[in-house]
Amino acid sequence: MSSLLEIVELDSGEIVLRRADGVGSPLVEIKFSDEVRVLLSEYSLDIGKAMVSAGVQAVGEVYGHVLEAHEEHTDSSSAADEFEDVSGVLH
């Protein structure tokens, strides 16, 4: 499985984030309405890339906070509590 990702516009007009090797389904899909596609014209891919990029950045920030909370939790708890769920973990 490839760890490289790509953002592409499919023939259907959807903007997707997918593995570069094409294995599996897209990780993120953005579908603009016909009205918005007309408004954006040739910039729909650029806008879609910006949206995906912002989402990836937000996930990174949330995940960073979750890791910090988990580290604080495990530092202050016993080894038996180590695998207790941390609030806000993305599954």
C-alpha positions as a Python dict, from the first residue, in 0.01 Angstrom:
ca = {
    (1, 'M'): (0, 0, 0),
    (2, 'S'): (134, 340, -98),
    (3, 'S'): (189, 613, 160),
    (4, 'L'): (189, 878, -114),
    (5, 'L'): (-137, 1064, -162),
    (6, 'E'): (-265, 1270, -452),
    (7, 'I'): (-550, 1514, -507),
    (8, 'V'): (-713, 1471, -846),
    (9, 'E'): (-1026, 1569, -1032),
    (10, 'L'): (-1216, 1268, -1163),
    (11, 'D'): (-1406, 1259, -1493),
    (12, 'S'): (-1724, 1301, -1286),
    (13, 'G'): (-1595, 1638, -1161),
    (14, 'E'): (-1538, 1514, -806),
    (15, 'I'): (-1216, 1620, -635),
    (16, 'V'): (-1066, 1330, -440),
    (17, 'L'): (-775, 1261, -209),
    (18, 'R'): (-655, 909, -283),
    (19, 'R'): (-354, 686, -257),
    (20, 'A'): (-119, 750, -549),
    (21, 'D'): (-112, 377, -632),
    (22, 'G'): (-490, 378, -674),
    (23, 'V'): (-546, 103, -416),
    (24, 'G'): (-871, 135, -222),
    (25, 'S'): (-1141, 396, -234),
    (26, 'P'): (-1074, 772, -205),
    (27, 'L'): (-998, 897, 144),
    (28, 'V'): (-1183, 1227, 85),
    (29, 'E'): (-1436, 1321, -183),
    (30, 'I'): (-1557, 1671, -267),
    (31, 'K'): (-1848, 1715, -504),
    (32, 'F'): (-1950, 2065, -607),
    (33, 'S'): (-2302, 2131, -728),
    (34, 'D'): (-2345, 2227, -1092),
    (35, 'E'): (-2414, 2585, -982),
    (36, 'V'): (-2087, 2606, -789),
    (37, 'R'): (-1889, 2437, -1068),
    (38, 'V'): (-2009, 2709, -1308),
    (39, 'L'): (-1916, 2976, -1054),
    (40, 'L'): (-1567, 2830, -998),
    (41, 'S'): (-1514, 2735, -1364),
    (42, 'E'): (-1152, 2622, -1416),
    (43, 'Y'): (-1062, 2693, -1051),
    (44, 'S'): (-1264, 2405, -903),
    (45, 'L'): (-955, 2183, -871),
    (46, 'D'): (-760, 2461, -698),
    (47, 'I'): (-1046, 2525, -455),
    (48, 'G'): (-1084, 2151, -394),
    (49, 'K'): (-711, 2121, -322),
    (50, 'A'): (-732, 2411, -75),
    (51, 'M'): (-1029, 2247, 98),
    (52, 'V'): (-854, 1910, 127),
    (53, 'S'): (-535, 2077, 248),
    (54, 'A'): (-726, 2269, 516),
    (55, 'G'): (-896, 1947, 626),
    (56, 'V'): (-568, 1757, 648),
    (57, 'Q'): (-416, 2041, 849),
    (58, 'A'): (-715, 2043, 1087),
    (59, 'V'): (-692, 1666, 1137),
    (60, 'G'): (-320, 1705, 1213),
    (61, 'E'): (-393, 1969, 1476),
    (62, 'V'): (-671, 1763, 1636),
    (63, 'Y'): (-457, 1449, 1629),
    (64, 'G'): (-170, 1643, 1789),
    (65, 'H'): (-397, 1752, 2074),
    (66, 'V'): (-525, 1396, 2115),
    (67, 'L'): (-168, 1264, 2135),
    (68, 'E'): (-78, 1529, 2393),
    (69, 'A'): (-384, 1439, 2601),
    (70, 'H'): (-302, 1071, 2572),
    (71, 'E'): (60, 1129, 2677),
    (72, 'E'): (-52, 1337, 2977),
    (73, 'H'): (-303, 1067, 3067),
    (74, 'T'): (-50, 782, 3046),
    (75, 'D'): (212, 982, 3237),
    (76, 'S'): (-29, 1028, 3527),
    (77, 'S'): (-189, 681, 3527),
    (78, 'S'): (-80, 326, 3590),
    (79, 'A'): (24, 86, 3316),
    (80, 'A'): (-313, -91, 3354),
    (81, 'D'): (-494, 228, 3251),
    (82, 'E'): (-270, 283, 2948),
    (83, 'F'): (-519, 153, 2693),
    (84, 'E'): (-823, 343, 2824),
    (85, 'D'): (-998, 545, 2550),
    (86, 'V'): (-896, 909, 2520),
    (87, 'S'): (-1183, 1150, 2456),
    (88, 'G'): (-1178, 1283, 2101),
    (89, 'V'): (-978, 1002, 1938),
    (90, 'L'): (-1060, 977, 1567),
    (91, 'H'): (-1148, 626, 1450),
}
